[in-house]
Amino acid sequence: MNEQELHSLDIKQILALLPHRYPFLMVDRIVSFDLGPGPESGPGARIKTYKNVSINEHFFQGHFPGEPIMPGVLILEGMAQTGALLAFLATGKEIAGKLVYFVGIDGVKFRRKVVPGDQLVYELTLIKRRGRFWITAGKAHVDGALAAEAQLMATFADLS
């Protein structure tokens, strides 16, 4: 599967891949996906998703009243869910019936606020894959401006 074959996946297709549900689903659409040059997913595989940030999000009730700002940890959660989508799409049946677990994070930087009305665009690139462990470089943008960046580590395991 390459970027030309998979232009986007909608919310129904995302729900078929991720176990997350409201209020914790942080991805609305997959915009593009590319496995990279090799026959198997490896370094260079990438994915782009987005989340439409609405004033109706539950977390805006308390973060912060009168000055709603999306919590940084939820921006990172959106990156982690985007990474899980990359893993599911890139490996196919290899991880069918398994959960992708977020196991580490490095180099987190928040560059700007994310507020109601923003469209948060996530872009992740696979840096390294060793067995069940993945390392990705993630960025989140709003209107082309960098909102957050981090390096995320994940693994997958059987459902218990």
N, C-alpha and C positions, 0 to 999 in steps of 0.2 A: 504494500500500500504506500503510495507517495502523495505528495501535496496535491498533485493534479487529480488523483482519484478520490481524495477526501477533502472537500472544501469546507464543510462544517457539519456539526452535529447539533441537533436541537435539544431542548430540555428533556424530552421523553427518552432520547437515546442516552443522555447523561445519567438519568435516573436508572436506566438499565445497567449501567456500569458501576456507579457509586452507591454505597449504602446510605449516604447522608440524605437527610430530608429536612424540610422546614422545621425549625428556624436555622438549621446549621448547614444548609447547602449554600455554598459561596460561589458557585459557577452557574451561569445561565446558558452559555453557548460555547461550543468549540468553534473557533473561527478557521483555524488551519492546523495541519499536522503533517510532519514529514519525518520518516524513519531515518533519513540520511542515505549515504551511498551504498551501504552494505546490505546483504540479504537478511541480516539480523539487526535488531535495534542495537545501536552502539553510540559512542560519543558523536555528538552532532545531531542526534534525533531531537526534534523540537516540537513544541505545541504552543498555540496561542488561543486563549479563552477570554471571556469577559463576564463581568457581573455588573448589572445595572443597580446602582445604589439608590434605594428609595427611602423617603422619610418614614415609610411604613415599617422599616426594619425594627425588630423588637429592641435591639440594643440602643437605639437612639432615645428611648424613653429615659435612660439614666446616664447616657454618655454623650453629651452633657446637656441637661435641660437648658433650653435657650441658646445653645451653641453646639448643635449636633455634629459630632466627629466620629467617623468609623474607627473603632478600636484597632490599633496596630496588630494585635494578635489575630484578629479576624482577617486582616489583609494577608497575613502569613498563612492562615488556614486556607484561604482561597488559593494561595500558591501551592500549598501541600495537596489540595484536592486536584489542582491542575496537574501536578506531578503524578498523582495516582491515575488520572486519566491517561497520561502519557504511558505509564507502565501497562495499563490494561490494553490500550490500543496497540502498543508496540510488541507485546508478548503474546497476545491472543490467548490460545488455549493453555499456555504454560501457567498462567495464574488464574484461570477460570475457577470460581468457587473459593478464592482466597481473599484476604483483606490486605490492603497496602497500609503499612504503618509508618507514620512520620517518626523518625528516631533521632534526629539531630538537626541542628541549624548553626550556621556560622555566618559572620560578617553582616549581620542585620543592620540596615540603615533605613530610617524613615526620612524622606526628603520633603514631603508636603502633606497637608491634610487631605483626607478624603471625606466628602460631605454629601448629603442628599442631593440627587440630581446628577452626580458624577457617573461616568461609565469607567469602571476599573478594568483595565486590560492587562492580563497576565501573560508573560512570555517566559517559558522555561526551556532550557537546553540541557540535554543529558551530557554531563562531563565525563562520568565514569560509571561503568557497570561491572560488578564483580559478583557473580552468582546471584544471590537474592538481594544484594545491596546496590542501591542506586544513589548517585550524587548528581544533583542538578543545580544549575545557576538560574535563579529566578529574578524577574523584574516585574514591577507593577507600575503602570503608567495611567495618567488621567490627562486627556487632551494632549497627548504627546509628551507631557512632562513626567519625569521619573518621580513616583510617589514612594516606592520602597524597593529594596533589593536584598537578596539573601542567597546563601548556598544551603540547600536542603538535602538531608539524607533520609532515605526510606528503605524499607524492606517489606517483604510480603510473607504471609504465613497462612496456614490453614485456618478456616473458621473453627472456633472452639464451641 
